Amino acid sequence: MKTENSKAQMRKGILEYCTLLLLERKDCYSSEIISALKKNELIIVEGTLYPLLTRLKNAKLLAYHWEESSQGPPRKYYKLTENGKSFLKDLDKSWEEIVKTIKKIKNIKT
């Protein structure tokens, strides 16, 4: 069994969390999000990100606004809503619990 599929599933599972973490720092348009994720070795394509952003917006975790661009058409900038900030805090707690659990399991001596 190859590890590529498992690695892809892990990355897919944390994509939402990582996207929210990026938007916690600053409002971003989709290409900025993709670039930041790729820069940090979380490979993603637009076809994966756009449905995620739409789902998060529909869940009222994100909002967006349009800004004019000097390099083409206006850009849609996403930002966390108050609900999104609260949701991210919950995800932070869950992430810490998962990391703690994995560390425990890795250190189990059989």
MOPAC internal coordinates of N, CA, C and O (Angstrom, degrees):
PM7 1SCF
backbone

  N    0.0000 0     0.00 0     0.00 0    0    0    0
  C    1.4579 1     0.00 0     0.00 0    1    0    0
  C    1.5264 1   109.32 1     0.00 0    2    1    0
  O    1.2310 1   120.58 1   -47.90 1    3    2    1
  N    1.3278 1   116.50 1   132.10 1    3    2    1
  C    1.4523 1   121.13 1  -179.66 1    5    3    2
  C    1.5236 1   110.12 1   -86.49 1    6    5    3
  O    1.2310 1   121.05 1   -29.60 1    7    6    5
  N    1.3095 1   115.59 1   150.40 1    7    6    5
  C    1.4651 1   120.16 1  -177.86 1    9    7    6
  C    1.5272 1   113.07 1   -84.03 1   10    9    7
  O    1.2310 1   119.89 1   166.78 1   11   10    9
  N    1.3275 1   117.81 1   -13.22 1   11   10    9
  C    1.4686 1   120.47 1  -175.67 1   13   11   10
  C    1.5225 1   112.55 1   -56.36 1   14   13   11
  O    1.2310 1   119.79 1   136.37 1   15   14   13
  N    1.3300 1   118.00 1   -43.63 1   15   14   13
  C    1.4651 1   120.71 1  -179.23 1   17   15   14
  C    1.5239 1   110.76 1   -64.87 1   18   17   15
  O    1.2310 1   120.40 1   137.18 1   19   18   17
  N    1.3195 1   116.84 1   -42.82 1   19   18   17
  C    1.4669 1   120.15 1   178.87 1   21   19   18
  C    1.5177 1   110.98 1   -64.28 1   22   21   19
  O    1.2310 1   120.31 1   138.80 1   23   22   21
  N    1.3320 1   117.01 1   -41.20 1   23   22   21
  C    1.4632 1   120.37 1   178.20 1   25   23   22
  C    1.5203 1   110.97 1   -63.72 1   26   25   23
  O    1.2310 1   120.60 1   139.08 1   27   26   25
  N    1.3190 1   116.46 1   -40.92 1   27   26   25
  C    1.4656 1   120.48 1   178.99 1   29   27   26
  C    1.5261 1   110.67 1   -63.49 1   30   29   27
  O    1.2310 1   120.37 1   139.64 1   31   30   29
  N    1.3174 1   116.90 1   -40.36 1   31   30   29
  C    1.4639 1   120.75 1   179.11 1   33   31   30
  C    1.5325 1   111.23 1   -66.22 1   34   33   31
  O    1.2310 1   120.32 1   141.27 1   35   34   33
  N    1.3298 1   116.99 1   -38.73 1   35   34   33
  C    1.4671 1   120.36 1   176.98 1   37   35   34
  C    1.5250 1   110.61 1   -62.79 1   38   37   35
  O    1.2310 1   121.05 1   133.48 1   39   38   37
  N    1.3396 1   115.61 1   -46.52 1   39   38   37
  C    1.4696 1   119.56 1  -179.86 1   41   39   38
  C    1.5174 1   110.42 1   -61.60 1   42   41   39
  O    1.2310 1   120.61 1   137.13 1   43   42   41
  N    1.3142 1   116.43 1   -42.87 1   43   42   41
  C    1.4600 1   120.96 1   179.72 1   45   43   42
  C    1.5292 1   110.56 1   -61.46 1   46   45   43
  O    1.2310 1   120.94 1   142.31 1   47   46   45
  N    1.3212 1   115.80 1   -37.69 1   47   46   45
  C    1.4594 1   120.82 1  -179.39 1   49   47   46
  C    1.5134 1   114.05 1   -67.05 1   50   49   47
  O    1.2310 1   119.96 1   151.95 1   51   50   49
  N    1.3182 1   117.69 1   -28.05 1   51   50   49
  C    1.4709 1   119.56 1  -178.36 1   53   51   50
  C    1.5257 1   112.78 1  -103.35 1   54   53   51
  O    1.2310 1   120.25 1  -177.80 1   55   54   53
  N    1.3220 1   117.14 1     2.20 1   55   54   53
  C    1.4622 1   120.87 1  -178.33 1   57   55   54
  C    1.5310 1   112.13 1   -59.90 1   58   57   55
  O    1.2310 1   120.16 1   135.20 1   59   58   57
  N    1.3070 1   117.29 1   -44.80 1   59   58   57
  C    1.4692 1   121.18 1   179.71 1   61   59   58
  C    1.5278 1   110.58 1   -59.81 1   62   61   59
  O    1.2310 1   120.99 1   132.93 1   63   62   61
  N    1.3069 1   115.72 1   -47.07 1   63   62   61
  C    1.4618 1   121.21 1  -179.74 1   65   63   62
  C    1.5303 1   110.94 1   -60.85 1   66   65   63
  O    1.2310 1   120.66 1   132.54 1   67   66   65
  N    1.3226 1   116.34 1   -47.46 1   67   66   65
  C    1.4685 1   120.41 1  -178.95 1   69   67   66
  C    1.5266 1   111.62 1   -64.49 1   70   69   67
  O    1.2310 1   120.00 1   141.39 1   71   70   69
  N    1.3111 1   117.60 1   -38.61 1   71   70   69
  C    1.4602 1   121.58 1   178.07 1   73   71   70
  C    1.5259 1   110.27 1   -62.56 1   74   73   71
  O    1.2310 1   120.44 1   135.02 1   75   74   73
  N    1.3210 1   116.77 1   -44.98 1   75   74   73
  C    1.4655 1   120.45 1   178.66 1   77   75   74
  C    1.5247 1   110.82 1   -64.63 1   78   77   75
  O    1.2310 1   120.13 1   142.01 1   79   78   77
  N    1.3221 1   117.36 1   -37.99 1   79   78   77
  C    1.4693 1   120.26 1   177.67 1   81   79   78
  C    1.5277 1   111.11 1   -61.43 1   82   81   79
  O    1.2310 1   120.38 1   138.46 1   83   82   81
  N    1.3219 1   116.88 1   -41.54 1   83   82   81
  C    1.4668 1   120.17 1   178.25 1   85   83   82
  C    1.5266 1   111.12 1   -63.64 1   86   85   83
  O    1.2310 1   120.80 1   138.01 1   87   86   85
  N    1.3250 1   116.08 1   -41.99 1   87   86   85
  C    1.4613 1   120.20 1  -177.89 1   89   87   86
  C    1.5249 1   112.39 1   -74.53 1   90   89   87
  O    1.2310 1   120.64 1   162.97 1   91   90   89
  N    1.3159 1   116.39 1   -17.03 1   91   90   89
  C    1.4722 1   119.66 1   175.05 1   93   91   90
  C    1.5323 1   109.70 1   -66.79 1   94   93   91
  O    1.2310 1   120.47 1   146.15 1   95   94   93
  N    1.3195 1   116.71 1   -33.85 1   95   94   93
  C    1.4620 1   121.90 1  -177.73 1   97   95   94
  C    1.5220 1   112.76 1   -75.72 1   98   97   95
  O    1.2310 1   121.05 1   138.43 1   99   98   97
  N    1.3551 1   115.60 1   -41.57 1   99   98   97
  C    1.4636 1   119.26 1  -178.70 1  101   99   98
  C    1.5191 1   109.89 1  -165.88 1  102  101   99
  O    1.2310 1   120.89 1   -21.33 1  103  102  101
  N    1.3190 1   115.91 1   158.67 1  103  102  101
  C    1.4542 1   121.06 1   174.05 1  105  103  102
  C    1.5301 1   107.88 1   -66.53 1  106  105  103
  O    1.2310 1   120.47 1   -39.51 1  107  106  105
  N    1.3285 1   116.71 1   140.49 1  107  106  105
  C    1.4643 1   121.12 1  -177.47 1  109  107  106
  C    1.5205 1   110.13 1  -139.82 1  110  109  107
  O    1.2310 1   121.17 1   -28.04 1  111  110  109
  N    1.3200 1   115.36 1   151.96 1  111  110  109
  C    1.4602 1   119.38 1   169.19 1  113  111  110
  C    1.5247 1   107.01 1   -95.75 1  114  113  111
  O    1.2310 1   120.57 1   -14.73 1  115  114  113
  N    1.3087 1   116.52 1   165.27 1  115  114  113
  C    1.4659 1   121.00 1  -169.04 1  117  115  114
  C    1.5244 1   113.50 1   -57.28 1  118  117  115
  O    1.2310 1   119.76 1   139.93 1  119  118  117
  N    1.3211 1   118.07 1   -40.07 1  119  118  117
  C    1.4691 1   119.28 1  -179.57 1  121  119  118
  C    1.5234 1   111.76 1   -64.72 1  122  121  119
  O    1.2310 1   120.20 1   146.11 1  123  122  121
  N    1.3272 1   117.22 1   -33.89 1  123  122  121
  C    1.4686 1   120.63 1   176.37 1  125  123  122
  C    1.5265 1   110.83 1   -65.48 1  126  125  123
  O    1.2310 1   120.94 1   139.29 1  127  126  125
  N    1.3151 1   115.80 1   -40.71 1  127  126  125
  C    1.4667 1   120.49 1   179.37 1  129  127  126
  C    1.5239 1   109.60 1   -63.00 1  130  129  127
  O    1.2310 1   120.66 1   132.66 1  131  130  129
  N    1.3239 1   116.33 1   -47.34 1  131  130  129
  C    1.4709 1   120.93 1   179.93 1  133  131  130
  C    1.5226 1   110.36 1   -60.51 1  134  133  131
  O    1.2310 1   120.07 1   134.65 1  135  134  133
  N    1.3280 1   117.47 1   -45.35 1  135  134  133
  C    1.4726 1   121.21 1  -179.92 1  137  135  134
  C    1.5256 1   111.16 1   -61.28 1  138  137  135
  O    1.2310 1   120.38 1   135.70 1  139  138  137
  N    1.3243 1   116.88 1   -44.30 1  139  138  137
  C    1.4688 1   120.35 1  -179.39 1  141  139  138
  C    1.5265 1   110.88 1   -64.37 1  142  141  139
  O    1.2310 1   120.31 1   138.91 1  143  142  141
  N    1.3183 1   117.01 1   -41.09 1  143  142  141
  C    1.4615 1   120.04 1   179.19 1  145  143  142
  C    1.5259 1   110.74 1   -66.03 1  146  145  143
  O    1.2310 1   120.37 1   136.70 1  147  146  145
  N    1.3316 1   116.91 1   -43.30 1  147  146  145
  C    1.4681 1   120.38 1   178.67 1  149  147  146
  C    1.5226 1   110.96 1   -64.62 1  150  149  147
  O    1.2310 1   120.70 1   138.72 1  151  150  149
  N    1.3282 1   116.27 1   -41.28 1  151  150  149
  C    1.4656 1   120.78 1   179.03 1  153  151  150
  C    1.5287 1   110.93 1   -58.43 1  154  153  151
  O    1.2310 1   121.01 1   147.30 1  155  154  153
  N    1.3172 1   115.67 1   -32.70 1  155  154  153
  C    1.4588 1   120.87 1   179.79 1  157  155  154
  C    1.5238 1   112.17 1   -97.99 1  158  157  155
  O    1.2310 1   121.25 1  -159.41 1  159  158  157
  N    1.3382 1   115.21 1    20.59 1  159  158  157
  C    1.4621 1   123.77 1   172.32 1  161  159  158
  C    1.5273 1   114.73 1    65.91 1  162  161  159
  O    1.2310 1   120.72 1  -154.11 1  163  162  161
  N    1.3179 1   116.22 1    25.89 1  163  162  161
  C    1.4596 1   120.64 1   171.32 1  165  163  162
  C    1.5239 1   105.18 1  -106.38 1  166  165  163
  O    1.2310 1   121.13 1   -92.67 1  167  166  165
  N    1.3243 1   115.44 1    87.33 1  167  166  165
  C    1.4628 1   122.08 1  -173.08 1  169  167  166
  C    1.5275 1   109.48 1   -66.47 1  170  169  167
  O    1.2310 1   121.27 1   -47.28 1  171  170  169
  N    1.3199 1   115.17 1   132.72 1  171  170  169
  C    1.4575 1   121.10 1  -176.94 1  173  171  170
  C    1.5252 1   108.77 1  -150.08 1  174  173  171
  O    1.2310 1   120.93 1   -27.42 1  175  174  173
  N    1.3125 1   115.82 1   152.58 1  175  174  173
  C    1.4631 1   121.06 1   175.17 1  177  175  174
  C    1.5237 1   108.80 1  -117.16 1  178  177  175
  O    1.2310 1   121.13 1   -19.39 1  179  178  177
  N    1.3294 1   115.45 1   160.61 1  179  178  177
  C    1.4643 1   120.52 1  -178.08 1  181  179  178
  C    1.5240 1   112.09 1   -56.70 1  182  181  179
  O    1.2310 1   120.66 1   142.45 1  183  182  181
  N    1.3128 1   116.35 1   -37.55 1  183  182  181
  C    1.4629 1   120.83 1  -178.81 1  185  183  182
  C    1.5135 1   113.55 1   -63.35 1  186  185  183
  O    1.2310 1   120.13 1   162.52 1  187  186  185
  N    1.3096 1   117.36 1   -17.48 1  187  186  185
  C    1.4606 1   122.13 1   176.41 1  189  187  186
  C    1.5234 1   110.01 1   -92.07 1  190  189  187
  O    1.2310 1   120.17 1   140.24 1  191  190  189
  N    1.3153 1   117.29 1   -39.76 1  191  190  189
  C    1.4621 1   121.07 1  -174.68 1  193  191  190
  C    1.5274 1   113.38 1   -73.14 1  194  193  191
  O    1.2310 1   119.74 1   135.71 1  195  194  193
  N    1.3269 1   118.10 1   -44.29 1  195  194  193
  C    1.4607 1   120.09 1  -174.82 1  197  195  194
  C    1.5314 1   113.72 1   -58.61 1  198  197  195
  O    1.2310 1   119.22 1   134.44 1  199  198  197
  N    1.3341 1   119.10 1   -45.56 1  199  198  197
  C    1.4742 1   118.25 1   176.38 1  201  199  198
  C    1.5323 1   112.45 1   -62.47 1  202  201  199
  O    1.2310 1   120.64 1   144.65 1  203  202  201
  N    1.3382 1   116.37 1   -35.35 1  203  202  201
  C    1.4663 1   120.11 1   177.97 1  205  203  202
  C    1.5261 1   110.37 1   -64.20 1  206  205  203
  O    1.2310 1   120.30 1   133.22 1  207  206  205
  N    1.3267 1   117.02 1   -46.78 1  207  206  205
  C    1.4682 1   120.58 1   179.50 1  209  207  206
  C    1.5283 1   111.21 1   -61.48 1  210  209  207
  O    1.2310 1   120.58 1   139.67 1  211  210  209
  N    1.3195 1   116.49 1   -40.33 1  211  210  209
  C    1.4660 1   120.39 1   178.43 1  213  211  210
  C    1.5235 1   110.70 1   -64.20 1  214  213  211
  O    1.2310 1   120.69 1   136.48 1  215  214  213
  N    1.3235 1   116.29 1   -43.52 1  215  214  213
  C    1.4697 1   120.53 1   179.76 1  217  215  214
  C    1.5299 1   110.86 1   -62.68 1  218  217  215
  O    1.2310 1   120.56 1   136.43 1  219  218  217
  N    1.3400 1   116.54 1   -43.57 1  219  218  217
  C    1.4640 1   120.62 1   179.60 1  221  219  218
  C    1.5267 1   111.28 1   -66.51 1  222  221  219
  O    1.2310 1   120.45 1   143.49 1  223  222  221
  N    1.3282 1   116.75 1   -36.51 1  223  222  221
  C    1.4673 1   120.94 1   177.32 1  225  223  222
  C    1.5293 1   109.87 1   -66.79 1  226  225  223
  O    1.2310 1   120.25 1   135.09 1  227  226  225
  N    1.3257 1   117.13 1   -44.91 1  227  226  225
  C    1.4681 1   121.09 1   179.62 1  229  227  226
  C    1.5237 1   112.03 1   -63.99 1  230  229  227
  O    1.2310 1   120.71 1   151.55 1  231  230  229
  N    1.3323 1   116.25 1   -28.45 1  231  230  229
  C    1.4674 1   121.20 1   177.20 1  233  231  230
  C    1.5304 1   111.45 1   -82.79 1  234  233  231
  O    1.2310 1   120.53 1  -177.73 1  235  234  233
  N    1.3299 1   116.59 1     2.27 1  235  234  233
  C    1.4644 1   123.69 1   179.46 1  237  235  234
  C    1.5309 1   113.33 1    65.15 1  238  237  235
  O    1.2310 1   121.29 1  -153.09 1  239  238  237
  N    1.3446 1   115.13 1    26.91 1  239  238  237
  C    1.4635 1   120.55 1   175.40 1  241  239  238
  C    1.5214 1   110.75 1   -91.72 1  242  241  239
  O    1.2310 1   120.78 1   157.40 1  243  242  241
  N    1.3326 1   116.12 1   -22.60 1  243  242  241
  C    1.4620 1   122.72 1   177.99 1  245  243  242
  C    1.5197 1   109.57 1  -127.65 1  246  245  243
  O    1.2310 1   121.84 1   -26.98 1  247  246  245
  N    1.3112 1   114.09 1   153.02 1  247  246  245
  C    1.4572 1   122.25 1   169.22 1  249  247  246
  C    1.5209 1   105.94 1  -129.05 1  250  249  247
  O    1.2310 1   120.05 1    -9.29 1  251  250  249
  N    1.3138 1   117.52 1   170.71 1  251  250  249
  C    1.4528 1   119.29 1   177.28 1  253  251  250
  C    1.5154 1   110.60 1  -144.32 1  254  253  251
  O    1.2310 1   121.75 1   -19.43 1  255  254  253
  N    1.3140 1   114.25 1   160.57 1  255  254  253
  C    1.4573 1   121.60 1   173.28 1  257  255  254
  C    1.5265 1   107.50 1  -143.80 1  258  257  255
  O    1.2310 1   121.02 1   -23.54 1  259  258  257
  N    1.3188 1   115.65 1   156.46 1  259  258  257
  C    1.4541 1   121.47 1  -179.53 1  261  259  258
  C    1.5180 1   110.11 1   -97.29 1  262  261  259
  O    1.2310 1   120.94 1   -39.50 1  263  262  261
  N    1.3344 1   115.80 1   140.50 1  263  262  261
  C    1.4675 1   121.54 1   174.93 1  265  263  262
  C    1.5221 1   108.84 1  -131.93 1  266  265  263
  O    1.2310 1   121.24 1   -40.94 1  267  266  265
  N    1.3086 1   115.24 1   139.06 1  267  266  265
  C    1.4603 1   120.45 1   176.27 1  269  267  266
  C    1.5282 1   108.75 1   -63.87 1  270  269  267
  O    1.2310 1   121.23 1   -31.68 1  271  270  269
  N    1.3204 1   115.26 1   148.32 1  271  270  269
  C    1.4580 1   121.62 1   179.16 1  273  271  270
  C    1.5165 1   109.45 1  -123.29 1  274  273  271
  O    1.2310 1   120.70 1   -39.72 1  275  274  273
  N    1.3242 1   116.26 1   140.28 1  275  274  273
  C    1.4636 1   119.83 1   176.21 1  277  275  274
  C    1.5294 1   110.86 1   -77.74 1  278  277  275
  O    1.2310 1   120.55 1   170.08 1  279  278  277
  N    1.3203 1   116.55 1    -9.92 1  279  278  277
  C    1.4654 1   121.36 1  -176.68 1  281  279  278
  C    1.5201 1   112.28 1  -115.49 1  282  281  279
  O    1.2310 1   119.62 1  -141.04 1  283  282  281
  N    1.3222 1   118.33 1    38.96 1  283  282  281
  C    1.4520 1   119.73 1   178.29 1  285  283  282
  C    1.5107 1   112.13 1   133.64 1  286  285  283
  O    1.2310 1   121.19 1    26.03 1  287  286  285
  N    1.3309 1   115.33 1  -153.97 1  287  286  285
  C    1.4679 1   119.52 1  -176.71 1  289  287  286
  C    1.5292 1   111.85 1   -69.96 1  290  289  287
  O    1.2310 1   120.15 1   -12.90 1  291  290  289
  N    1.3286 1   117.32 1   167.10 1  291  290  289
  C    1.4736 1   119.94 1   176.91 1  293  291  290
  C    1.5274 1   110.68 1   -57.67 1  294  293  291
  O    1.2310 1   121.50 1   -27.80 1  295  294  293
  N    1.3213 1   114.74 1   152.20 1  295  294  293
  C    1.4741 1   120.55 1  -178.69 1  297  295  294
  C    1.5275 1   110.05 1  -111.52 1  298  297  295
  O    1.2310 1   121.89 1   -36.41 1  299  298  297
  N    1.3202 1   113.99 1   143.59 1  299  298  297
  C    1.4614 1   120.74 1   177.11 1  301  299  298
  C    1.5290 1   107.74 1   -91.12 1  302  301  299
  O    1.2310 1   120.86 1   -66.08 1  303  302  301
  N    1.3293 1   115.95 1   113.92 1  303  302  301
  C    1.4541 1   121.55 1   179.10 1  305  303  302
  C    1.5267 1   109.59 1   -98.63 1  306  305  303
  O    1.2310 1   121.17 1   -51.05 1  307  306  305
  N    1.3217 1   115.36 1   128.95 1  307  306  305
  C    1.4578 1   121.66 1   178.86 1  309  307  306
  C    1.5176 1   109.83 1   -96.02 1  310  309  307
  O    1.2310 1   120.99 1   -31.62 1  311  310  309
  N    1.3363 1   115.70 1   148.38 1  311  310  309
  C    1.4630 1   120.42 1   175.46 1  313  311  310
  C    1.5197 1   108.76 1  -146.37 1  314  313  311
  O    1.2310 1   121.42 1   -23.67 1  315  314  313
  N    1.3254 1   114.89 1   156.33 1  315  314  313
  C    1.4585 1   120.24 1   177.43 1  317  315  314
  C    1.5217 1   109.83 1   -72.95 1  318  317  315
  O    1.2310 1   121.06 1   -40.50 1  319  318  317
  N    1.3102 1   115.58 1   139.50 1  319  318  317
  C    1.4602 1   120.79 1   170.91 1  321  319  318
  C    1.5293 1   107.58 1   -88.03 1  322  321  319
  O    1.2310 1   120.35 1    -3.21 1  323  322  321
  N    1.3157 1   116.93 1   176.79 1  323  322  321
  C    1.4713 1   119.24 1   174.77 1  325  323  322
  C    1.5220 1   110.21 1   -61.67 1  326  325  323
  O    1.2310 1   120.26 1   140.24 1  327  326  325
  N    1.3459 1   117.10 1   -39.76 1  327  326  325
  C    1.4723 1   120.53 1   175.61 1  329  327  326
  C    1.5255 1   110.55 1   -61.22 1  330  329  327
  O    1.2310 1   120.78 1   140.85 1  331  330  329
  N    1.3313 1   116.11 1   -39.15 1  331  330  329
  C    1.4645 1   120.69 1   179.23 1  333  331  330
  C    1.5210 1   111.73 1   -65.00 1  334  333  331
  O    1.2310 1   120.56 1   139.93 1  335  334  333
  N    1.3256 1   116.54 1   -40.07 1  335  334  333
  C    1.4695 1   120.39 1   178.49 1  337  335  334
  C    1.5240 1   110.62 1   -63.99 1  338  337  335
  O    1.2310 1   120.69 1   137.89 1  339  338  337
  N    1.3115 1   116.29 1   -42.11 1  339  338  337
  C    1.4685 1   120.53 1   178.50 1  341  339  338
  C    1.5335 1   110.62 1   -65.89 1  342  341  339
  O    1.2310 1   120.85 1   137.10 1  343  342  341
  N    1.3276 1   115.99 1   -42.90 1  343  342  341
  C    1.4635 1   121.15 1   178.26 1  345  343  342
  C    1.5225 1   110.58 1   -60.78 1  346  345  343
  O    1.2310 1   120.57 1   138.20 1  347  346  345
  N    1.3309 1   116.52 1   -41.80 1  347  346  345
  C    1.4595 1   121.04 1   179.68 1  349  347  346
  C    1.5221 1   110.99 1   -63.79 1  350  349  347
  O    1.2310 1   119.96 1   141.00 1  351  350  349
  N    1.3202 1   117.69 1   -39.00 1  351  350  349
  C    1.4750 1   119.95 1   176.41 1  353  351  350
  C    1.5253 1   110.56 1   -59.74 1  354  353  351
  O    1.2310 1   120.62 1   138.68 1  355  354  353
  N    1.3297 1   116.43 1   -41.32 1  355  354  353
  C    1.4667 1   120.18 1   177.42 1  357  355  354
  C    1.5278 1   111.10 1   -64.45 1  358  357  355
  O    1.2310 1   120.80 1   138.69 1  359  358  357
  N    1.3299 1   116.07 1   -41.31 1  359  358  357
  C    1.4674 1   119.18 1   177.52 1  361  359  358
  C    1.5217 1   111.50 1   -64.58 1  362  361  359
  O    1.2310 1   120.25 1   142.71 1  363  362  361
  N    1.3442 1   117.13 1   -37.29 1  363  362  361
  C    1.4682 1   120.85 1   176.64 1  365  363  362
  C    1.5261 1   110.37 1   -58.04 1  366  365  363
  O    1.2310 1   120.72 1   134.17 1  367  366  365
  N    1.3162 1   116.23 1   -45.83 1  367  366  365
  C    1.4739 1   120.36 1   179.08 1  369  367  366
  C    1.5253 1   110.64 1   -62.46 1  370  369  367
  O    1.2310 1   120.88 1   135.41 1  371  370  369
  N    1.3223 1   115.92 1   -44.59 1  371  370  369
  C    1.4680 1   119.92 1   179.79 1  373  371  370
  C    1.5182 1   111.16 1   -62.71 1  374  373  371
  O    1.2310 1   120.82 1   138.53 1  375  374  373
  N    1.3475 1   116.04 1   -41.47 1  375  374  373
  C    1.4642 1   119.77 1   179.46 1  377  375  374
  C    1.5294 1   110.31 1   -61.43 1  378  377  375
  O    1.2310 1   120.19 1   134.86 1  379  378  377
  N    1.3062 1   117.24 1   -45.14 1  379  378  377
  C    1.4696 1   121.01 1   179.62 1  381  379  378
  C    1.5278 1   110.84 1   -61.03 1  382  381  379
  O    1.2310 1   120.14 1   140.23 1  383  382  381
  N    1.3210 1   117.33 1   -39.77 1  383  382  381
  C    1.4634 1   121.04 1   178.11 1  385  383  382
  C    1.5299 1   110.82 1   -64.69 1  386  385  383
  O    1.2310 1   120.68 1   137.99 1  387  386  385
  N    1.3248 1   116.30 1   -42.01 1  387  386  385
  C    1.4691 1   120.39 1   179.79 1  389  387  386
  C    1.5226 1   110.41 1   -63.97 1  390  389  387
  O    1.2310 1   120.31 1   133.77 1  391  390  389
  N    1.3202 1   117.01 1   -46.23 1  391  390  389
  C    1.4676 1   120.95 1   179.45 1  393  391  390
  C    1.5283 1   109.98 1   -60.66 1  394  393  391
  O    1.2310 1   120.46 1   135.87 1  395  394  393
  N    1.3139 1   116.72 1   -44.13 1  395  394  393
  C    1.4650 1   121.51 1   179.76 1  397  395  394
  C    1.5342 1   110.42 1   -60.90 1  398  397  395
  O    1.2310 1   120.52 1   136.01 1  399  398  397
  N    1.3293 1   116.61 1   -43.99 1  399  398  397
  C    1.4646 1   121.35 1   179.92 1  401  399  398
  C    1.5251 1   111.22 1   -63.74 1  402  401  399
  O    1.2310 1   120.66 1   135.29 1  403  402  401
  N    1.3256 1   116.34 1   -44.71 1  403  402  401
  C    1.4704 1   120.03 1  -179.83 1  405  403  402
  C    1.5269 1   110.23 1   -62.75 1  406  405  403
  O    1.2310 1   120.44 1   138.23 1  407  406  405
  N    1.3136 1   116.77 1   -41.77 1  407  406  405
  C    1.4786 1   120.17 1   178.79 1  409  407  406
  C    1.5382 1   109.87 1   -61.66 1  410  409  407
  O    1.2310 1   120.38 1   138.57 1  411  410  409
  N    1.3145 1   116.88 1   -41.43 1  411  410  409
  C    1.4720 1   120.50 1   178.68 1  413  411  410
  C    1.5281 1   110.35 1   -61.69 1  414  413  411
  O    1.2310 1   121.22 1   132.61 1  415  414  413
  N    1.3323 1   115.27 1   -47.39 1  415  414  413
  C    1.4646 1   120.08 1  -177.78 1  417  415  414
  C    1.5186 1   110.63 1   -63.62 1  418  417  415
  O    1.2310 1   120.37 1   138.85 1  419  418  417
  N    1.3256 1   116.90 1   -41.15 1  419  418  417
  C    1.4659 1   119.60 1   179.28 1  421  419  418
  C    1.5194 1   112.48 1   -63.90 1  422  421  419
  O    1.2310 1   120.38 1   152.53 1  423  422  421
  N    1.3026 1   116.88 1   -27.47 1  423  422  421
  C    1.4714 1   120.59 1  -177.36 1  425  423  422
  C    1.5280 1   113.87 1   -94.06 1  426  425  423
  O    1.2310 1   120.58 1  -179.37 1  427  426  425
  N    1.3338 1   116.50 1     0.63 1  427  426  425
  C    1.4719 1   119.79 1   177.67 1  429  427  426
  C    1.5195 1   109.18 1   -66.68 1  430  429  427
  O    1.2310 1   120.95 1   -50.35 1  431  430  429
  N    1.2848 1   115.79 1   129.65 1  431  430  429
  C    1.4594 1   120.91 1   177.29 1  433  431  430
  C    1.5244 1   107.65 1   -99.48 1  434  433  431
  O    1.2310 1   121.18 1   -56.93 1  435  434  433
  N    1.3141 1   115.35 1   123.07 1  435  434  433
  C    1.4735 1   118.57 1  -178.24 1  437  435  434
  C    1.4909 1   111.64 1   -96.70 1  438  437  435
  O    1.2310 1   120.10 1   180.00 1  439  438  437

